[in-house]
């Protein structure tokens, strides 16, 4: 897993001279211990971004700031942007110039509050059940609140970005909320700092081919980034 970034059960069984059942049994045990995320045909590294909010504030901070700066540059004057919740989205909010004119829609109370001192940004906070792990609202009420939305841009936060497993996160309701928001934006860009590239979580949000691009600080020679590019996914590099 550490060497190749993934395990393909069939290939590993042949390499080690074991049955696929033996490999799958080991993968189940590893997944139960939180050491991998099982996917069809094998396993991927588990994302560190599924940790609690307080822990995530200390994970890959410089990487998140680089991604946030590149993402904030996509928010054009006068546009309507949907800004997801999470630590990278909060970093984006802090990168937006104080006098920038825009409309921000978010289901994150912390992101909404970050714009309190921006006199030219109008903020719409979507209500619903508060998912305390990520400090965002989700559930039926939040999805319904998003129905009347028409946005230019959605800056999407996920916990895993992988060419085959797609865009993933650790909670089913949160994944559904992210899909609902993506349906109401002209373009969706993924906020993907280094710890999320090549990792996977339990619940699918979207296939990678359904977004306008992935914003990441991981270089173009990274194997996962190369495979994303081969699948036609635009990569916006954050220097």
C-alpha positions in Angstrom: 0.0 0.0 0.0 2.8 2.5 0.9 4.8 1.6 -2.1 2.2 1.6 -4.8 -0.6 3.7 -3.3 -3.2 0.9 -3.8 -3.7 -2.8 -3.6 -5.3 -4.8 -6.4 -6.3 -8.1 -4.8 -6.0 -10.2 -7.9 -2.5 -9.0 -8.7 -1.2 -9.2 -5.2 -2.6 -12.8 -4.8 -0.7 -13.8 -8.0 2.5 -12.1 -6.9 2.5 -13.7 -3.4 1.1 -17.1 -4.5 -2.0 -16.8 -2.3 -5.7 -17.0 -2.9 -7.7 -13.8 -3.5 -9.9 -14.9 -0.5 -6.8 -14.7 1.7 -5.9 -11.2 0.4 -9.5 -10.0 0.9 -9.6 -11.4 4.4 -6.5 -9.4 5.3 -7.9 -6.3 3.7 -11.1 -6.6 5.8 -8.9 -6.8 8.9 -6.8 -3.8 7.8 -10.0 -1.8 7.0 -11.5 -2.7 10.4 -8.3 -1.3 12.0 -8.6 1.9 10.0 -5.5 1.2 8.0 -7.0 1.1 4.5 -10.3 1.8 2.6 -11.6 -1.2 0.8 -12.8 -0.6 -2.8 -13.9 -2.8 -5.6 -11.1 -5.1 -6.5 -8.8 -4.1 -3.6 -8.0 -1.2 -1.3 -6.7 2.3 -1.2 -5.0 4.4 1.6 -7.5 5.7 4.1 -7.7 9.5 4.1 -6.4 11.4 7.2 -9.0 14.0 6.4 -11.7 11.9 8.1 -10.4 12.9 11.5 -12.4 15.2 13.7 -12.4 18.9 12.9 -9.9 20.0 15.6 -7.4 17.4 14.4 -7.8 18.4 10.7 -6.9 22.0 11.5 -3.4 20.7 12.1 -3.1 18.5 9.0 -1.2 19.7 5.9 -1.7 23.4 6.9 0.7 24.8 4.3 -0.7 22.6 1.5 -4.3 23.8 2.4 -3.2 27.4 2.3 -1.6 26.9 -1.2 -4.8 25.3 -2.5 -6.9 28.0 -0.8 -5.0 30.8 -2.5 -5.5 29.2 -5.9 -9.2 28.5 -5.3 -9.8 32.1 -4.0 -8.5 33.4 -7.3 -11.4 31.7 -9.1 -14.0 33.8 -7.3 -14.6 36.6 -9.8 -16.1 40.0 -8.8 -19.9 39.8 -8.7 -20.1 36.0 -8.9 -22.1 33.7 -6.8 -19.9 31.0 -5.2 -21.0 28.0 -3.1 -18.2 27.4 -0.5 -18.2 24.0 1.1 -17.4 23.4 4.8 -14.1 22.1 6.3 -10.7 23.4 7.0 -9.6 24.0 3.4 -12.8 25.9 2.6 -12.3 28.0 5.7 -8.8 28.7 4.4 -10.3 29.9 1.1 -12.6 32.3 3.0 -9.6 33.8 4.7 -7.9 34.3 1.3 -10.7 36.4 -0.2 -9.7 40.1 -0.2 -11.7 42.2 2.3 -13.1 44.5 -0.4 -14.0 41.8 -2.9 -17.7 41.9 -4.2 -19.4 38.6 -4.4 -22.2 36.4 -3.0 -21.2 33.4 -0.9 -23.6 30.5 -0.2 -22.4 28.0 2.4 -23.7 25.3 4.7 -20.9 25.9 7.1 -21.4 28.3 10.0 -17.7 28.8 10.4 -17.2 29.8 6.8 -20.2 32.2 7.0 -18.7 33.9 10.0 -15.4 34.3 8.3 -17.0 36.8 5.9 -18.6 39.0 8.7 -16.1 41.8 8.1 -16.3 41.7 4.3 -18.6 44.7 3.5 -19.1 43.8 -0.2 -19.8 40.0 0.3 -23.4 38.9 0.8 -23.6 35.6 2.7 -26.4 33.1 2.6 -26.2 30.3 5.2 -28.1 27.1 4.4 -29.8 25.6 7.5 -30.3 22.0 8.5 -29.0 19.4 10.9 -25.5 20.4 12.2 -23.0 17.6 11.4 -20.6 18.3 14.2 -17.7 16.3 12.7 -17.3 18.8 9.9 -19.3 21.7 11.3 -21.7 21.8 8.4 -25.4 21.5 8.0 -26.8 18.5 6.1 -29.8 16.2 5.9 -33.2 16.7 4.2 -33.7 20.3 5.3 -30.3 21.4 4.1 -30.7 19.7 0.7 -34.2 21.3 0.3 -32.7 24.7 1.1 -30.2 24.3 -1.8 -32.9 23.6 -4.3 -33.5 27.2 -5.3 -29.8 27.9 -5.7 -28.1 28.9 -9.0 -24.4 29.5 -8.6 -21.5 30.2 -10.9 -19.0 28.2 -8.9 -18.9 25.5 -6.2 -15.6 24.9 -4.3 -16.0 21.4 -3.1 -14.2 19.8 -0.2 -13.8 16.0 0.0 -11.6 13.6 1.9 -10.4 11.5 -1.0 -9.6 12.1 -4.7 -8.9 9.0 -6.8 -9.2 8.3 -10.5 -11.3 5.2 -10.1 -12.9 5.6 -6.6 -13.8 9.2 -7.5 -14.5 11.9 -5.0 -15.3 10.5 -1.6 -16.1 11.6 2.0 -16.7 9.8 5.3 -20.5 10.5 5.9 -23.5 9.5 3.7 -25.6 12.6 4.5 -22.6 14.9 3.9 -22.0 13.2 0.6 -25.6 13.8 -0.4 -25.4 17.4 0.5 -22.3 17.9 -1.6 -24.0 16.3 -4.6 -27.0 18.6 -4.1 -24.8 21.7 -4.1 -22.8 20.5 -7.2 -26.1 20.1 -9.1 -26.8 23.8 -8.6 -23.5 25.3 -9.7 -22.2 25.9 -13.3 -18.7 24.7 -12.4 -17.4 22.6 -9.5 -13.8 22.6 -8.5 -12.3 20.2 -5.9 -10.2 21.5 -3.1 -7.6 18.7 -2.9 -4.5 19.3 -0.7 -1.8 16.6 -0.6 -3.3 14.2 2.0 -6.4 13.7 -0.1 -4.8 12.8 -3.4 -4.8 9.0 -4.0 -6.9 8.4 -0.8 -10.5 7.2 -0.4 -13.3 7.3 2.1 -16.5 5.3 2.5 -19.1 7.3 0.6 -19.0 8.5 -3.0 -19.7 12.1 -3.8 -19.1 12.4 -7.6 -17.0 10.7 -10.3 -13.8 12.8 -11.0 -15.0 13.3 -14.6 -18.0 15.3 -13.5 -16.1 18.3 -12.1 -14.5 21.3 -13.9 -11.1 20.7 -12.2 -9.1 19.6 -9.2 -7.1 22.2 -7.4 -4.0 20.6 -5.8 -0.5 21.4 -4.6 0.6 17.9 -5.6 3.0 18.0 -8.6 2.2 16.7 -12.1 4.6 13.8 -11.8 2.6 12.2 -9.0 1.1 8.9 -10.2 -2.4 9.7 -9.1 -2.3 13.2 -10.7 -1.0 11.7 -13.9 -3.9 9.2 -14.0 -6.4 12.0 -13.3 -4.9 13.9 -16.2 -5.1 10.8 -18.4 -8.8 10.6 -17.6 -9.3 14.1 -18.9 -9.6 15.8 -15.5 -8.2 19.4 -15.5 -5.6 19.9 -12.8 -5.1 23.4 -11.4 -1.7 23.4 -9.7 -1.3 25.5 -6.5 2.3 26.6 -6.3 
